[in-house]
Amino acid sequence: MTTEWRKSSRSQGDQQSDCVEARVSEGAFQVRDSKLGDNSPIFDLRASDFTSLLSAAQR
């Protein structure tokens, strides 16, 4: 099962299109650049890698 793309709740205002989108796909995670939309490369991440990405982004 693949879910819809989601942007961060912190993505607001003029910068709304300048963020990363994420979704769940086949029990793992996928991320892409929202500026490029459907033309963006999609990166597949294991759950542990996605958690590390989120932790690094919060710093």
Secondary structure by P-SEA (a helix, b strand, c coil): ccccccccccccccccccbbbbbbcccbbbbbcccccccbbbbbbcaaaaaaaaaaaac
